[in-house]
Amino acid sequence: MLDVSQLRKVYGPDPNAPPAVADLSFTVAEQEFVCILGSSGCGKSTMLRCLSGLDSPTAGEVRLRDRRVTKPPEEMAFVFQDYSRSLLPWMKVRRNVSFPLRYKGVGNRAADDATEEALDAVGLAGKGDLYPWQLSGGMQQRVAIARALAYKPRVLLMDEPFASVDAQTRTGLEDLLLDVWQRYEITVLFVTHDIDEAIYLADRVLVLRAPAQIRHSTTVPLARPRDQLTTKQQPEFGQLRAELFNALDAQPAPA
Ligand SMILES: Nc1ncnc2c1ncn2[C@@H]1O[C@H](COP(=O)(O)OP(=O)(O)OP(=O)(O)O)[C@@H](O)[C@H]1O
């Protein structure tokens, strides 16, 4: 459903400058959960911005359901790491979740229903009248996820969405995400620095090297539903951790 072909991104006016993304190709299937691992600065965020249509590639193309992506597609939503910058502090939680729906042209009644359903899905039913700053960091990130879900995307792009929350909140958000991914039947592309998180969530893990190119790809054979304790105790989990650690460790540090 998502086809990335020979994607290349060079920042600035000089096309011969070192690329942030170079000749990157991969595909993501309908309802697949793909995690992307890669060292800092290897071009993961640049890649996501090109995939989302927020930035344009220097060469190559991205196709979503066989249509070339040239601007943010309506069926795509994003969740970024820094919820404090993605939520609007002067809007109550309910408005924060619903305002993209108004832009999409969804009627008031349908937008209200979608907002309440999404808040409920992330365990924030009844919190709609609070402001983001009245919530904990993990709850704010759940508001950002609710906003993406209310939008009813076919594809969800996530850029280190749980990096700024504590470990316990993080595992809760991982399980929440797996639950809504299955319930809403969406396709997820999830960037993380955390090997265990990638294995726990994904159907497939891609390891990038700088400039963003696929260094390693592995399918995760672990059964679903996954469980934070038993899944991580399986021998296959440990084997995958070693395999991915080696794939990441073998990379030269970015210049
Ligand atoms: N707007 C920009 N203008 C110029 N160069 C940029 C810009 N954004 C990113 N870069 C450069 O592109 C390269 C890739 O950056 P990018 O943020 O995509 O990496 P990343 O893998 O997401 O990093 P991290 O894991 O640290 O968030 C880096 O060398 C970075 O300095």
The ligand as an SDF file (V2000), in Angstrom:
LIG
                    3D

 31 33  0  0  0  0  0  0  0  0999 V2000
   16.0400   21.0900    7.6400 N   0  0  0  0  0  0  0  0  0  0  0  0
   17.2730   20.6090    7.4700 C   0  0  0  0  0  0  0  0  0  0  0  0
   18.2110   21.3150    6.7850 N   0  0  0  0  0  0  0  0  0  0  0  0
   19.4500   20.8170    6.5860 C   0  0  0  0  0  0  0  0  0  0  0  0
   19.8590   19.6070    7.0400 N   0  0  0  0  0  0  0  0  0  0  0  0
   18.9820   18.8710    7.7370 C   0  0  0  0  0  0  0  0  0  0  0  0
   17.6430   19.3330    7.9800 C   0  0  0  0  0  0  0  0  0  0  0  0
   16.9870   18.3600    8.6920 N   0  0  0  0  0  0  0  0  0  0  0  0
   17.8800   17.3660    8.8680 C   0  0  0  0  0  0  0  0  0  0  0  0
   19.0620   17.6670    8.2960 N   0  0  0  0  0  0  0  0  0  0  0  0
   20.2660   16.8100    8.2770 C   0  0  0  0  0  0  0  0  0  0  0  0
   19.9100   15.5790    7.6720 O   0  0  0  0  0  0  0  0  0  0  0  0
   20.5240   14.4790    8.3440 C   0  0  0  0  0  0  0  0  0  0  0  0
   19.4460   13.5020    8.8280 C   0  0  0  0  0  0  0  0  0  0  0  0
   18.6780   14.1570    9.8550 O   0  0  0  0  0  0  0  0  0  0  0  0
   17.3420   13.4870   10.4410 P   0  0  0  0  0  0  0  0  0  0  0  0
   16.7580   14.4130   11.4350 O   0  0  0  0  0  0  0  0  0  0  0  0
   16.4900   13.0520    9.3120 O   0  0  0  0  0  0  0  0  0  0  0  0
   17.9600   12.1900   11.1550 O   0  0  0  0  0  0  0  0  0  0  0  0
   17.3170   11.2040   12.2500 P   0  0  0  0  0  0  0  0  0  0  0  0
   17.7900    9.8380   11.8980 O   0  0  0  0  0  0  0  0  0  0  0  0
   15.8480   11.4040   12.3300 O   0  0  0  0  0  0  0  0  0  0  0  0
   18.0050   11.7090   13.5800 O   0  0  0  0  0  0  0  0  0  0  0  0
   17.5480   11.5170   15.1180 P   0  0  0  0  0  0  0  0  0  0  0  0
   17.4280   10.0500   15.3520 O   0  0  0  0  0  0  0  0  0  0  0  0
   18.6810   12.1190   15.8920 O   0  0  0  0  0  0  0  0  0  0  0  0
   16.2400   12.2560   15.2910 O   0  0  0  0  0  0  0  0  0  0  0  0
   21.3600   15.0870    9.4760 C   0  0  0  0  0  0  0  0  0  0  0  0
   22.6820   15.1980    9.0150 O   0  0  0  0  0  0  0  0  0  0  0  0
   20.7360   16.4490    9.6800 C   0  0  0  0  0  0  0  0  0  0  0  0
   21.6770   17.3780   10.1430 O   0  0  0  0  0  0  0  0  0  0  0  0
  1  2  1  0
  2  3  1  0
  2  7  2  0
  3  4  2  0
  4  5  1  0
  5  6  2  0
  6  7  1  0
  6 10  1  0
  7  8  1  0
  8  9  2  0
  9 10  1  0
 10 11  1  0
 11 12  1  0
 11 30  1  0
 12 13  1  0
 13 14  1  0
 13 28  1  0
 14 15  1  0
 15 16  1  0
 16 17  2  0
 16 18  1  0
 16 19  1  0
 19 20  1  0
 20 21  2  0
 20 22  1  0
 20 23  1  0
 23 24  1  0
 24 25  2  0
 24 26  1  0
 24 27  1  0
 28 29  1  0
 28 30  1  0
 30 31  1  0
M  END
$$$$
